[in-house]
Amino acid sequence: TMMRKAITLYMEDGHPEVAALLPHIQGNVGFVFTHMDLSECRDALLENRVSAPARAGAFAPIDVTIPAGNTGMGPEKTSFFQALAIPTKIARGTIEILNPVPLIKTGDRVGASEAMLLNMMGVSPFTYGLVLTQVYDNGSAYDPEILDITNETIIGKFMAGVANVAAVSLAIGYPTAASVPHSIANAFKNVLAIAVATEIEFE
């Protein structure tokens, strides 16, 4: 509410372009101000994440799988694995997991047993950090996927459009700047075919 109020006051002070921000101030959001290239800023934000242990009651952001192998834990901890239906055996006085076991799926609520087991194994399966939801620049707010568009992407889309225009123009016999080079090439092929068939030479 304080951010909405500040932006509203800023709008009333002669900056109506920031109105594009208001629809996106919902829930737990924050602003990152930068003079950097927006793509570089986005990459820096996404790279800076911290590992976090599983907490009972939290929703899993990713799938968690317990790998096969020796856990280093003693036989007295077997009950934790049995409670989660994880197949184990005792090898050289320690618990060994026989097969990789999917423990938590994305979106599932982490149970107390799963959280305790992961913490006992010293596994911090989750990471937390900022999630980019909107980009604001010069009065416009847009999805961060727009930052993935490069000059090569734009040129590729343009050339695909030119090829479509040329194809349609050739099909309906309507000359355009895109189709004329193809028409000339096709005409040359036809002339060349006639010359070969009639043994006429030309330069």
C-alpha positions in Angstrom: 0.0 0.0 0.0 2.9 2.4 0.7 4.3 1.7 -2.8 1.0 2.3 -4.4 0.6 5.5 -2.5 4.1 6.7 -3.4 3.5 5.9 -7.1 0.1 7.6 -7.1 1.7 10.8 -5.6 4.4 10.6 -8.2 1.8 10.4 -10.9 0.0 13.5 -9.5 3.3 15.3 -9.5 3.4 15.2 -13.3 4.6 11.7 -14.1 1.5 9.8 -15.5 3.7 7.3 -17.3 4.3 5.3 -14.0 0.7 4.3 -14.0 1.7 1.2 -15.8 3.3 -0.1 -12.6 0.1 0.0 -10.5 -1.6 -3.2 -11.8 1.6 -5.2 -10.9 1.9 -4.1 -7.3 0.1 -7.1 -5.7 1.3 -9.4 -3.1 4.9 -9.6 -1.9 6.7 -7.5 -4.6 9.7 -5.2 -4.7 11.4 -2.9 -7.1 15.0 -3.1 -8.5 16.3 0.2 -10.0 19.2 0.0 -12.4 21.2 1.8 -15.0 22.5 -1.5 -16.3 21.5 -3.3 -19.5 18.2 -4.9 -18.6 19.2 -8.3 -19.8 22.4 -8.2 -17.7 20.4 -7.1 -14.7 17.9 -9.9 -15.1 20.7 -12.5 -15.3 22.4 -11.1 -12.2 19.2 -11.3 -10.2 18.5 -14.9 -11.3 22.0 -16.0 -10.6 22.0 -14.8 -7.0 20.1 -17.5 -5.2 20.7 -19.1 -1.8 20.3 -22.7 -0.8 17.7 -23.5 1.8 16.7 -26.6 3.8 13.3 -28.2 3.4 10.8 -26.9 6.0 7.8 -28.9 7.0 4.6 -27.2 5.7 6.4 -25.4 2.8 5.4 -26.0 -0.8 8.2 -27.6 -2.9 9.3 -25.4 -5.8 11.1 -28.4 -7.5 11.1 -32.2 -7.5 13.4 -33.7 -4.8 14.9 -37.2 -5.4 17.0 -39.0 -2.8 20.0 -40.5 -4.7 21.1 -44.1 -4.2 24.2 -44.7 -2.1 25.6 -44.7 1.4 24.1 -42.1 3.7 26.7 -42.3 6.4 23.9 -42.7 9.1 23.8 -45.6 11.6 21.2 -48.4 11.7 19.3 -46.6 14.4 18.0 -44.2 11.8 16.4 -47.0 9.7 12.9 -46.1 11.0 13.0 -42.8 9.1 13.6 -44.5 5.8 11.0 -47.1 6.5 8.3 -44.5 7.3 8.9 -43.0 3.8 9.0 -46.4 2.1 12.7 -45.9 1.0 14.4 -49.3 0.4 17.7 -49.6 2.3 20.2 -52.0 3.6 22.9 -52.0 6.2 26.4 -52.0 4.7 29.5 -51.7 6.9 27.4 -50.4 9.8 25.7 -47.6 7.9 22.5 -47.2 6.0 22.7 -47.5 2.2 19.8 -46.5 -0.1 19.3 -49.1 -2.8 17.6 -47.0 -5.5 17.0 -43.3 -6.3 13.6 -42.4 -4.7 11.4 -39.5 -5.7 10.7 -37.9 -2.3 8.8 -34.7 -3.0 7.1 -33.4 -6.2 6.8 -29.9 -7.3 3.9 -28.1 -5.6 3.6 -30.8 -2.8 3.6 -29.7 0.8 6.7 -30.9 2.5 5.9 -33.3 5.4 7.6 -33.4 8.7 9.2 -36.8 8.0 10.6 -35.6 4.6 12.0 -32.4 6.1 13.6 -34.2 9.0 15.2 -36.9 6.7 16.6 -34.3 4.3 18.0 -32.3 7.2 19.6 -35.4 8.7 21.2 -36.1 5.4 22.5 -32.6 5.2 20.6 -31.9 2.0 19.3 -28.4 1.2 17.3 -29.1 -1.9 15.6 -25.8 -2.5 16.9 -22.4 -3.5 15.3 -19.0 -2.9 15.8 -15.7 -4.7 14.1 -13.0 -6.6 11.6 -13.9 -9.4 11.3 -11.3 -12.2 7.7 -10.7 -13.0 7.7 -7.4 -14.9 10.1 -5.1 -16.6 9.4 -1.3 -16.7 11.2 1.0 -19.1 10.2 4.4 -20.5 6.6 4.2 -19.4 5.9 0.6 -20.5 5.7 -2.6 -18.5 6.2 -5.9 -20.2 7.0 -9.6 -19.5 10.7 -10.4 -18.9 10.6 -12.9 -21.7 10.9 -9.9 -24.0 14.5 -9.5 -22.9 15.3 -12.8 -24.6 14.7 -11.3 -28.0 17.9 -10.5 -29.8 18.7 -8.8 -33.1 19.2 -12.3 -34.6 15.7 -13.2 -33.5 14.2 -10.1 -35.1 16.1 -10.6 -38.3 15.0 -14.3 -38.4 11.3 -13.4 -37.9 11.6 -10.7 -40.6 13.2 -13.0 -43.1 10.5 -15.6 -42.4 7.8 -13.0 -43.1 9.6 -12.0 -46.4 9.7 -15.6 -47.5 5.9 -16.0 -46.8 5.1 -12.8 -48.8 7.3 -14.1 -51.7 5.5 -17.5 -51.6 2.0 -15.9 -51.7 3.0 -13.4 -54.4 4.4 -16.2 -56.6 1.3 -18.4 -56.0 -1.2 -15.6 -57.1 1.0 -14.2 -59.8 1.2 -10.7 -58.1 4.7 -9.2 -58.3 6.2 -7.7 -55.2 9.7 -6.6 -54.1 10.0 -9.9 -52.2 8.9 -12.1 -55.2 10.5 -10.4 -58.2 14.0 -12.0 -57.6 12.3 -15.4 -57.5 10.3 -14.6 -60.6 13.4 -13.5 -62.5 15.3 -16.7 -61.4 12.3 -18.9 -62.4 12.1 -17.1 -65.8 15.8 -17.7 -66.4 15.4 -21.4 -65.6 12.6 -21.6 -68.1 14.6 -19.8 -70.8 17.6 -22.0 -70.1 15.4 -25.1 -70.4 14.1 -24.0 -73.8 17.6 -23.2 -75.0 18.8 -26.6 -74.0 15.9 -28.3 -75.7 16.2 -26.3 -79.0 20.1 -26.2 -78.9 20.0 -22.4 -79.1 23.0 -20.6 -77.5 22.8 -17.3 -75.8 24.9 -15.1 -73.6 
